[in-house]
């Protein structure tokens, strides 16, 4: 059997990761090891659950200061994240690509324009490990460029041992606290609606979330088992109740609800 220098370096990287399992720098070491083969510009290890995501580790900012955009994400924008939504709708293990789960109109959303394109920039993939209690352990890699097919193929090839290391690392992570309650954006939107002497229905709130996350009227209709025309009626009622005229104004109210 003939081994190349590349093969030797790869096996050495895996050995270093096993040695680093109990190190506080494990996630950074894992991200760096993957970067030797597939370039990425940012990374974060977290756990998705019904509450706010629990961050285990993240790539440092250029100036070492907290990333304010990422704080907005943790305060509520995660509710519009295709990866978070996918983890709630079905258990997704393995390597998950943005292109496989993003809604039809994702790149036209305010979430994409005002958060994703600035923080993640262009593309994202996640190594996902399903956990008990409807939770998902994730290692997310963000890139300023689209991941190429050969890069995705390589990440898929190494996914089994990456997932195995992630599972082993979780046994060493501090015992997670109870997930924080989801931000009460629904109630805040309802309060705004009540100021004009009406209230948003549960179905209207579902339509709001799906619209803001980038689902077209047809996609919303399919998910909620209603007609596209009914979706448009719900949207019209939401705009009227909240006293707004555009989806950008709706997104602004959503942000206000997170920060309030």
ChimeraX commands (.cxc) that place a marker at each C-alpha (Angstrom):
marker #1 position 0.00,0.00,0.00 radius 0.5
marker #1 position 1.41,3.37,-1.05 radius 0.5
marker #1 position 0.68,6.44,1.09 radius 0.5
marker #1 position 1.18,10.03,-0.03 radius 0.5
marker #1 position 2.35,12.89,2.15 radius 0.5
marker #1 position -1.23,14.15,2.01 radius 0.5
marker #1 position -2.49,10.85,3.45 radius 0.5
marker #1 position 0.08,10.98,6.26 radius 0.5
marker #1 position -0.90,14.54,7.14 radius 0.5
marker #1 position -4.56,13.52,7.22 radius 0.5
marker #1 position -3.97,10.63,9.64 radius 0.5
marker #1 position -1.82,12.88,11.80 radius 0.5
marker #1 position -4.66,15.44,11.96 radius 0.5
marker #1 position -7.12,12.78,13.11 radius 0.5
marker #1 position -4.68,11.63,15.79 radius 0.5
marker #1 position -4.30,15.22,17.02 radius 0.5
marker #1 position -8.08,15.59,17.20 radius 0.5
marker #1 position -8.41,12.45,19.30 radius 0.5
marker #1 position -5.72,13.80,21.62 radius 0.5
marker #1 position -7.57,17.14,21.80 radius 0.5
marker #1 position -10.96,15.67,22.75 radius 0.5
marker #1 position -10.64,16.85,26.36 radius 0.5
marker #1 position -8.98,20.15,25.47 radius 0.5
marker #1 position -10.94,23.42,25.77 radius 0.5
marker #1 position -9.74,24.16,22.25 radius 0.5
marker #1 position -11.20,21.00,20.69 radius 0.5
marker #1 position -13.72,22.75,18.43 radius 0.5
marker #1 position -11.12,25.19,17.14 radius 0.5
marker #1 position -8.74,22.29,16.49 radius 0.5
marker #1 position -11.44,20.42,14.58 radius 0.5
marker #1 position -12.29,23.50,12.49 radius 0.5
marker #1 position -8.62,24.04,11.66 radius 0.5
marker #1 position -8.19,20.40,10.67 radius 0.5
marker #1 position -11.14,20.65,8.27 radius 0.5
marker #1 position -9.77,23.93,6.88 radius 0.5
marker #1 position -6.65,22.08,5.70 radius 0.5
marker #1 position -8.83,20.30,3.16 radius 0.5
marker #1 position -11.84,22.61,2.65 radius 0.5
marker #1 position -11.36,26.34,3.18 radius 0.5
marker #1 position -14.00,28.12,5.29 radius 0.5
marker #1 position -14.13,31.60,6.79 radius 0.5
marker #1 position -16.14,31.06,9.96 radius 0.5
marker #1 position -17.42,28.25,12.15 radius 0.5
marker #1 position -19.63,27.68,15.17 radius 0.5
marker #1 position -20.47,24.62,17.26 radius 0.5
marker #1 position -23.92,24.71,18.83 radius 0.5
marker #1 position -26.93,22.69,19.91 radius 0.5
marker #1 position -30.36,23.34,18.42 radius 0.5
marker #1 position -33.40,22.69,20.59 radius 0.5
marker #1 position -36.86,24.21,21.08 radius 0.5
marker #1 position -35.28,27.16,22.89 radius 0.5
marker #1 position -32.41,29.43,21.97 radius 0.5
marker #1 position -29.38,27.67,20.45 radius 0.5
marker #1 position -26.69,26.74,22.96 radius 0.5
marker #1 position -23.29,27.87,21.66 radius 0.5
marker #1 position -20.40,25.56,22.56 radius 0.5
marker #1 position -17.66,27.44,20.70 radius 0.5
marker #1 position -17.29,29.85,17.78 radius 0.5
marker #1 position -14.62,31.33,15.57 radius 0.5
marker #1 position -13.14,34.51,17.05 radius 0.5
marker #1 position -13.90,37.87,15.46 radius 0.5
marker #1 position -11.21,39.90,13.78 radius 0.5
marker #1 position -10.93,42.26,16.76 radius 0.5
marker #1 position -11.80,39.73,19.44 radius 0.5
marker #1 position -15.00,41.62,20.31 radius 0.5
marker #1 position -18.44,39.93,20.43 radius 0.5
marker #1 position -20.09,39.65,17.05 radius 0.5
marker #1 position -23.17,41.87,17.35 radius 0.5
marker #1 position -24.80,40.28,14.31 radius 0.5
marker #1 position -24.39,36.84,15.87 radius 0.5
marker #1 position -25.94,38.17,19.08 radius 0.5
marker #1 position -28.97,39.23,17.05 radius 0.5
marker #1 position -29.05,35.68,15.70 radius 0.5
marker #1 position -29.07,34.19,19.20 radius 0.5
marker #1 position -31.73,36.62,20.40 radius 0.5
marker #1 position -34.22,35.57,17.78 radius 0.5
marker #1 position -33.03,35.61,14.18 radius 0.5
marker #1 position -32.29,31.90,14.51 radius 0.5
marker #1 position -36.04,31.38,14.16 radius 0.5
marker #1 position -35.57,32.30,10.47 radius 0.5
marker #1 position -32.43,30.18,9.95 radius 0.5
marker #1 position -33.01,27.41,7.37 radius 0.5
marker #1 position -30.76,25.06,9.38 radius 0.5
marker #1 position -32.66,25.69,12.62 radius 0.5
marker #1 position -36.02,25.30,10.89 radius 0.5
marker #1 position -34.88,22.07,9.21 radius 0.5
marker #1 position -33.70,20.68,12.56 radius 0.5
marker #1 position -37.14,21.36,14.07 radius 0.5
marker #1 position -39.12,19.90,11.18 radius 0.5
marker #1 position -37.21,16.63,10.88 radius 0.5
marker #1 position -34.14,14.97,12.37 radius 0.5
marker #1 position -31.30,15.64,9.93 radius 0.5
marker #1 position -28.05,13.80,10.52 radius 0.5
marker #1 position -24.92,13.93,8.42 radius 0.5
marker #1 position -23.74,16.76,6.22 radius 0.5
marker #1 position -26.49,19.30,5.49 radius 0.5
marker #1 position -26.07,21.89,2.73 radius 0.5
marker #1 position -27.74,25.28,2.63 radius 0.5
marker #1 position -28.87,24.69,-0.94 radius 0.5
marker #1 position -30.75,21.55,0.10 radius 0.5
marker #1 position -32.87,23.22,2.78 radius 0.5
marker #1 position -33.12,26.95,1.96 radius 0.5
marker #1 position -36.61,28.10,0.91 radius 0.5
marker #1 position -37.27,29.25,-2.63 radius 0.5
marker #1 position -37.01,32.98,-1.87 radius 0.5
marker #1 position -34.32,32.80,0.82 radius 0.5
marker #1 position -31.88,35.15,-0.93 radius 0.5
marker #1 position -34.61,37.79,-1.30 radius 0.5
marker #1 position -35.38,37.92,2.44 radius 0.5
marker #1 position -34.29,40.70,4.79 radius 0.5
marker #1 position -32.79,37.95,6.94 radius 0.5
marker #1 position -30.46,37.01,4.08 radius 0.5
marker #1 position -29.66,40.59,3.06 radius 0.5
marker #1 position -29.19,42.02,6.56 radius 0.5
marker #1 position -27.72,39.07,8.44 radius 0.5
marker #1 position -26.70,36.01,6.44 radius 0.5
marker #1 position -24.88,37.79,3.59 radius 0.5
marker #1 position -22.96,39.90,6.12 radius 0.5
marker #1 position -22.19,37.29,8.76 radius 0.5
marker #1 position -22.03,33.95,6.94 radius 0.5
marker #1 position -21.49,35.73,3.60 radius 0.5
marker #1 position -22.17,33.24,0.78 radius 0.5
marker #1 position -22.59,29.58,1.73 radius 0.5
marker #1 position -22.90,27.28,4.74 radius 0.5
marker #1 position -22.77,23.58,5.52 radius 0.5
marker #1 position -23.39,21.77,8.81 radius 0.5
marker #1 position -22.28,18.50,10.31 radius 0.5
marker #1 position -25.37,17.40,12.27 radius 0.5
marker #1 position -25.66,14.80,15.03 radius 0.5
marker #1 position -29.12,13.96,16.39 radius 0.5
marker #1 position -29.38,13.98,20.19 radius 0.5
marker #1 position -32.07,12.80,22.62 radius 0.5
marker #1 position -34.81,15.27,23.45 radius 0.5
marker #1 position -35.28,16.57,19.89 radius 0.5
marker #1 position -31.90,18.30,19.98 radius 0.5
marker #1 position -29.25,18.53,17.28 radius 0.5
marker #1 position -25.50,18.98,17.77 radius 0.5
marker #1 position -24.12,21.05,14.88 radius 0.5
marker #1 position -20.77,22.16,13.56 radius 0.5
marker #1 position -21.42,24.88,11.01 radius 0.5
marker #1 position -18.89,26.08,8.43 radius 0.5
marker #1 position -19.46,29.40,6.66 radius 0.5
marker #1 position -17.72,30.57,3.50 radius 0.5
marker #1 position -17.40,33.78,1.50 radius 0.5
marker #1 position -17.52,31.61,-1.63 radius 0.5
marker #1 position -19.88,28.86,-2.70 radius 0.5
marker #1 position -18.59,25.45,-1.67 radius 0.5
marker #1 position -17.57,23.55,-4.80 radius 0.5
marker #1 position -18.99,20.07,-5.54 radius 0.5
marker #1 position -15.61,18.45,-4.88 radius 0.5
marker #1 position -15.41,20.22,-1.51 radius 0.5
marker #1 position -18.85,18.96,-0.56 radius 0.5
marker #1 position -17.81,15.47,-1.66 radius 0.5
marker #1 position -14.73,15.63,0.57 radius 0.5
marker #1 position -16.73,16.87,3.55 radius 0.5
marker #1 position -19.22,14.04,2.97 radius 0.5
marker #1 position -16.32,11.57,2.93 radius 0.5
marker #1 position -14.95,12.70,6.30 radius 0.5
marker #1 position -18.42,13.20,7.86 radius 0.5
marker #1 position -18.52,9.83,9.69 radius 0.5
marker #1 position -15.36,10.44,11.72 radius 0.5
marker #1 position -16.25,14.12,12.29 radius 0.5
marker #1 position -19.64,13.06,13.68 radius 0.5
marker #1 position -18.00,10.38,15.84 radius 0.5
marker #1 position -15.62,12.95,17.34 radius 0.5
marker #1 position -18.52,15.36,17.93 radius 0.5
marker #1 position -20.44,12.68,19.84 radius 0.5
marker #1 position -17.41,11.88,21.98 radius 0.5
marker #1 position -16.76,15.55,22.66 radius 0.5
marker #1 position -20.33,16.08,23.85 radius 0.5
marker #1 position -19.67,13.64,26.70 radius 0.5
marker #1 position -16.96,16.03,27.91 radius 0.5
marker #1 position -18.83,19.31,27.43 radius 0.5
marker #1 position -20.25,20.86,30.62 radius 0.5
marker #1 position -23.76,19.69,31.40 radius 0.5
marker #1 position -26.03,21.95,29.35 radius 0.5
marker #1 position -28.49,24.13,31.19 radius 0.5
marker #1 position -32.17,24.07,30.40 radius 0.5
marker #1 position -32.74,25.71,27.01 radius 0.5
marker #1 position -33.67,29.36,27.33 radius 0.5
marker #1 position -37.25,30.14,26.46 radius 0.5
marker #1 position -37.80,31.24,22.92 radius 0.5
marker #1 position -38.13,35.03,22.63 radius 0.5
marker #1 position -41.75,36.11,22.86 radius 0.5
marker #1 position -41.86,37.63,19.39 radius 0.5
marker #1 position -45.32,36.18,18.77 radius 0.5
marker #1 position -46.74,37.95,21.83 radius 0.5
marker #1 position -45.00,41.18,20.90 radius 0.5
marker #1 position -46.44,41.09,17.42 radius 0.5
marker #1 position -49.82,40.39,18.96 radius 0.5
marker #1 position -49.39,43.39,21.28 radius 0.5
marker #1 position -48.56,45.59,18.30 radius 0.5
marker #1 position -51.66,44.28,16.56 radius 0.5
marker #1 position -53.80,44.93,19.65 radius 0.5
marker #1 position -52.79,48.58,19.50 radius 0.5
marker #1 position -54.95,48.77,16.41 radius 0.5
marker #1 position -57.73,46.89,18.25 radius 0.5
marker #1 position -57.26,43.51,16.65 radius 0.5
marker #1 position -55.07,40.44,17.14 radius 0.5
marker #1 position -53.06,38.11,14.95 radius 0.5
marker #1 position -54.36,34.56,14.76 radius 0.5
marker #1 position -52.12,31.52,15.24 radius 0.5
marker #1 position -52.32,30.79,11.53 radius 0.5
marker #1 position -51.33,34.36,10.67 radius 0.5
marker #1 position -48.28,34.04,12.93 radius 0.5
marker #1 position -47.30,30.83,11.13 radius 0.5
marker #1 position -47.57,32.63,7.81 radius 0.5
marker #1 position -45.43,35.49,9.18 radius 0.5
marker #1 position -42.59,33.15,10.20 radius 0.5
marker #1 position -42.62,31.26,6.92 radius 0.5
marker #1 position -42.71,34.45,4.86 radius 0.5
marker #1 position -39.81,36.00,6.76 radius 0.5
marker #1 position -37.72,32.84,6.40 radius 0.5
marker #1 position -38.04,32.99,2.61 radius 0.5
marker #1 position -40.89,30.69,1.70 radius 0.5
marker #1 position -42.86,31.65,-1.39 radius 0.5
marker #1 position -46.66,31.77,-1.22 radius 0.5
marker #1 position -46.74,28.33,-2.86 radius 0.5
marker #1 position -44.31,26.89,-0.29 radius 0.5
marker #1 position -46.29,28.40,2.60 radius 0.5
marker #1 position -49.48,26.98,1.13 radius 0.5
marker #1 position -47.94,23.51,0.80 radius 0.5
marker #1 position -46.57,23.52,4.37 radius 0.5
marker #1 position -49.84,24.71,5.90 radius 0.5
marker #1 position -52.10,22.69,3.57 radius 0.5
marker #1 position -53.98,25.77,2.39 radius 0.5
marker #1 position -54.28,27.51,-0.98 radius 0.5
marker #1 position -51.90,30.19,-2.25 radius 0.5
marker #1 position -54.82,32.61,-2.35 radius 0.5
marker #1 position -55.50,31.96,1.34 radius 0.5
marker #1 position -51.85,32.72,2.09 radius 0.5
marker #1 position -52.19,36.05,0.30 radius 0.5
marker #1 position -55.32,36.84,2.31 radius 0.5
marker #1 position -53.49,36.07,5.57 radius 0.5
marker #1 position -50.58,38.29,4.50 radius 0.5
marker #1 position -52.96,41.13,3.65 radius 0.5
marker #1 position -54.66,40.81,7.04 radius 0.5
marker #1 position -51.28,40.78,8.88 radius 0.5
marker #1 position -50.13,43.92,7.09 radius 0.5
marker #1 position -53.44,45.63,7.83 radius 0.5
marker #1 position -53.46,44.66,11.51 radius 0.5
marker #1 position -49.85,45.78,12.05 radius 0.5
marker #1 position -50.24,48.95,10.01 radius 0.5
marker #1 position -47.44,48.09,7.57 radius 0.5
marker #1 position -47.15,47.81,3.79 radius 0.5
marker #1 position -44.11,45.61,3.11 radius 0.5
marker #1 position -42.22,42.53,4.21 radius 0.5
marker #1 position -39.24,44.75,5.12 radius 0.5
marker #1 position -41.45,46.56,7.63 radius 0.5
marker #1 position -42.59,43.18,8.95 radius 0.5
marker #1 position -38.95,42.12,9.40 radius 0.5
marker #1 position -38.25,45.40,11.25 radius 0.5
marker #1 position -41.07,44.57,13.66 radius 0.5
marker #1 position -39.66,41.08,14.07 radius 0.5
marker #1 position -36.24,42.54,15.00 radius 0.5
marker #1 position -37.90,44.98,17.38 radius 0.5
marker #1 position -39.66,42.06,19.05 radius 0.5
marker #1 position -36.33,40.31,19.67 radius 0.5
marker #1 position -34.68,43.35,21.20 radius 0.5
marker #1 position -37.61,44.57,23.23 radius 0.5
marker link #1:1,2 radius 0.2
marker link #1:2,3 radius 0.2
marker link #1:3,4 radius 0.2
marker link #1:4,5 radius 0.2
marker link #1:5,6 radius 0.2
marker link #1:6,7 radius 0.2
marker link #1:7,8 radius 0.2
marker link #1:8,9 radius 0.2
marker link #1:9,10 radius 0.2
marker link #1:10,11 radius 0.2
marker link #1:11,12 radius 0.2
marker link #1:12,13 radius 0.2
marker link #1:13,14 radius 0.2
marker link #1:14,15 radius 0.2
marker link #1:15,16 radius 0.2
marker link #1:16,17 radius 0.2
marker link #1:17,18 radius 0.2
marker link #1:18,19 radius 0.2
marker link #1:19,20 radius 0.2
marker link #1:20,21 radius 0.2
marker link #1:21,22 radius 0.2
marker link #1:22,23 radius 0.2
marker link #1:23,24 radius 0.2
marker link #1:24,25 radius 0.2
marker link #1:25,26 radius 0.2
marker link #1:26,27 radius 0.2
marker link #1:27,28 radius 0.2
marker link #1:28,29 radius 0.2
marker link #1:29,30 radius 0.2
marker link #1:30,31 radius 0.2
marker link #1:31,32 radius 0.2
marker link #1:32,33 radius 0.2
marker link #1:33,34 radius 0.2
marker link #1:34,35 radius 0.2
marker link #1:35,36 radius 0.2
marker link #1:36,37 radius 0.2
marker link #1:37,38 radius 0.2
marker link #1:38,39 radius 0.2
marker link #1:39,40 radius 0.2
marker link #1:40,41 radius 0.2
marker link #1:41,42 radius 0.2
marker link #1:42,43 radius 0.2
marker link #1:43,44 radius 0.2
marker link #1:44,45 radius 0.2
marker link #1:45,46 radius 0.2
marker link #1:46,47 radius 0.2
marker link #1:47,48 radius 0.2
marker link #1:48,49 radius 0.2
marker link #1:49,50 radius 0.2
marker link #1:50,51 radius 0.2
marker link #1:51,52 radius 0.2
marker link #1:52,53 radius 0.2
marker link #1:53,54 radius 0.2
marker link #1:54,55 radius 0.2
marker link #1:55,56 radius 0.2
marker link #1:56,57 radius 0.2
marker link #1:57,58 radius 0.2
marker link #1:58,59 radius 0.2
marker link #1:59,60 radius 0.2
marker link #1:60,61 radius 0.2
marker link #1:61,62 radius 0.2
marker link #1:62,63 radius 0.2
marker link #1:63,64 radius 0.2
marker link #1:64,65 radius 0.2
marker link #1:65,66 radius 0.2
marker link #1:66,67 radius 0.2
marker link #1:67,68 radius 0.2
marker link #1:68,69 radius 0.2
marker link #1:69,70 radius 0.2
marker link #1:70,71 radius 0.2
marker link #1:71,72 radius 0.2
marker link #1:72,73 radius 0.2
marker link #1:73,74 radius 0.2
marker link #1:74,75 radius 0.2
marker link #1:75,76 radius 0.2
marker link #1:76,77 radius 0.2
marker link #1:77,78 radius 0.2
marker link #1:78,79 radius 0.2
marker link #1:79,80 radius 0.2
marker link #1:80,81 radius 0.2
marker link #1:81,82 radius 0.2
marker link #1:82,83 radius 0.2
marker link #1:83,84 radius 0.2
marker link #1:84,85 radius 0.2
marker link #1:85,86 radius 0.2
marker link #1:86,87 radius 0.2
marker link #1:87,88 radius 0.2
marker link #1:88,89 radius 0.2
marker link #1:89,90 radius 0.2
marker link #1:90,91 radius 0.2
marker link #1:91,92 radius 0.2
marker link #1:92,93 radius 0.2
marker link #1:93,94 radius 0.2
marker link #1:94,95 radius 0.2
marker link #1:95,96 radius 0.2
marker link #1:96,97 radius 0.2
marker link #1:97,98 radius 0.2
marker link #1:98,99 radius 0.2
marker link #1:99,100 radius 0.2
marker link #1:100,101 radius 0.2
marker link #1:101,102 radius 0.2
marker link #1:102,103 radius 0.2
marker link #1:103,104 radius 0.2
marker link #1:104,105 radius 0.2
marker link #1:105,106 radius 0.2
marker link #1:106,107 radius 0.2
marker link #1:107,108 radius 0.2
marker link #1:108,109 radius 0.2
marker link #1:109,110 radius 0.2
marker link #1:110,111 radius 0.2
marker link #1:111,112 radius 0.2
marker link #1:112,113 radius 0.2
marker link #1:113,114 radius 0.2
marker link #1:114,115 radius 0.2
marker link #1:115,116 radius 0.2
marker link #1:116,117 radius 0.2
marker link #1:117,118 radius 0.2
marker link #1:118,119 radius 0.2
marker link #1:119,120 radius 0.2
marker link #1:120,121 radius 0.2
marker link #1:121,122 radius 0.2
marker link #1:122,123 radius 0.2
marker link #1:123,124 radius 0.2
marker link #1:124,125 radius 0.2
marker link #1:125,126 radius 0.2
marker link #1:126,127 radius 0.2
marker link #1:127,128 radius 0.2
marker link #1:128,129 radius 0.2
marker link #1:129,130 radius 0.2
marker link #1:130,131 radius 0.2
marker link #1:131,132 radius 0.2
marker link #1:132,133 radius 0.2
marker link #1:133,134 radius 0.2
marker link #1:134,135 radius 0.2
marker link #1:135,136 radius 0.2
marker link #1:136,137 radius 0.2
marker link #1:137,138 radius 0.2
marker link #1:138,139 radius 0.2
marker link #1:139,140 radius 0.2
marker link #1:140,141 radius 0.2
marker link #1:141,142 radius 0.2
marker link #1:142,143 radius 0.2
marker link #1:143,144 radius 0.2
marker link #1:144,145 radius 0.2
marker link #1:145,146 radius 0.2
marker link #1:146,147 radius 0.2
marker link #1:147,148 radius 0.2
marker link #1:148,149 radius 0.2
marker link #1:149,150 radius 0.2
marker link #1:150,151 radius 0.2
marker link #1:151,152 radius 0.2
marker link #1:152,153 radius 0.2
marker link #1:153,154 radius 0.2
marker link #1:154,155 radius 0.2
marker link #1:155,156 radius 0.2
marker link #1:156,157 radius 0.2
marker link #1:157,158 radius 0.2
marker link #1:158,159 radius 0.2
marker link #1:159,160 radius 0.2
marker link #1:160,161 radius 0.2
marker link #1:161,162 radius 0.2
marker link #1:162,163 radius 0.2
marker link #1:163,164 radius 0.2
marker link #1:164,165 radius 0.2
marker link #1:165,166 radius 0.2
marker link #1:166,167 radius 0.2
marker link #1:167,168 radius 0.2
marker link #1:168,169 radius 0.2
marker link #1:169,170 radius 0.2
marker link #1:170,171 radius 0.2
marker link #1:171,172 radius 0.2
marker link #1:172,173 radius 0.2
marker link #1:173,174 radius 0.2
marker link #1:174,175 radius 0.2
marker link #1:175,176 radius 0.2
marker link #1:176,177 radius 0.2
marker link #1:177,178 radius 0.2
marker link #1:178,179 radius 0.2
marker link #1:179,180 radius 0.2
marker link #1:180,181 radius 0.2
marker link #1:181,182 radius 0.2
marker link #1:182,183 radius 0.2
marker link #1:183,184 radius 0.2
marker link #1:184,185 radius 0.2
marker link #1:185,186 radius 0.2
marker link #1:186,187 radius 0.2
marker link #1:187,188 radius 0.2
marker link #1:188,189 radius 0.2
marker link #1:189,190 radius 0.2
marker link #1:190,191 radius 0.2
marker link #1:191,192 radius 0.2
marker link #1:192,193 radius 0.2
marker link #1:193,194 radius 0.2
marker link #1:194,195 radius 0.2
marker link #1:195,196 radius 0.2
marker link #1:196,197 radius 0.2
marker link #1:197,198 radius 0.2
marker link #1:198,199 radius 0.2
marker link #1:199,200 radius 0.2
marker link #1:200,201 radius 0.2
marker link #1:201,202 radius 0.2
marker link #1:202,203 radius 0.2
marker link #1:203,204 radius 0.2
marker link #1:204,205 radius 0.2
marker link #1:205,206 radius 0.2
marker link #1:206,207 radius 0.2
marker link #1:207,208 radius 0.2
marker link #1:208,209 radius 0.2
marker link #1:209,210 radius 0.2
marker link #1:210,211 radius 0.2
marker link #1:211,212 radius 0.2
marker link #1:212,213 radius 0.2
marker link #1:213,214 radius 0.2
marker link #1:214,215 radius 0.2
marker link #1:215,216 radius 0.2
marker link #1:216,217 radius 0.2
marker link #1:217,218 radius 0.2
marker link #1:218,219 radius 0.2
marker link #1:219,220 radius 0.2
marker link #1:220,221 radius 0.2
marker link #1:221,222 radius 0.2
marker link #1:222,223 radius 0.2
marker link #1:223,224 radius 0.2
marker link #1:224,225 radius 0.2
marker link #1:225,226 radius 0.2
marker link #1:226,227 radius 0.2
marker link #1:227,228 radius 0.2
marker link #1:228,229 radius 0.2
marker link #1:229,230 radius 0.2
marker link #1:230,231 radius 0.2
marker link #1:231,232 radius 0.2
marker link #1:232,233 radius 0.2
marker link #1:233,234 radius 0.2
marker link #1:234,235 radius 0.2
marker link #1:235,236 radius 0.2
marker link #1:236,237 radius 0.2
marker link #1:237,238 radius 0.2
marker link #1:238,239 radius 0.2
marker link #1:239,240 radius 0.2
marker link #1:240,241 radius 0.2
marker link #1:241,242 radius 0.2
marker link #1:242,243 radius 0.2
marker link #1:243,244 radius 0.2
marker link #1:244,245 radius 0.2
marker link #1:245,246 radius 0.2
marker link #1:246,247 radius 0.2
marker link #1:247,248 radius 0.2
marker link #1:248,249 radius 0.2
marker link #1:249,250 radius 0.2
marker link #1:250,251 radius 0.2
marker link #1:251,252 radius 0.2
marker link #1:252,253 radius 0.2
marker link #1:253,254 radius 0.2
marker link #1:254,255 radius 0.2
marker link #1:255,256 radius 0.2
marker link #1:256,257 radius 0.2
marker link #1:257,258 radius 0.2
marker link #1:258,259 radius 0.2
marker link #1:259,260 radius 0.2
view
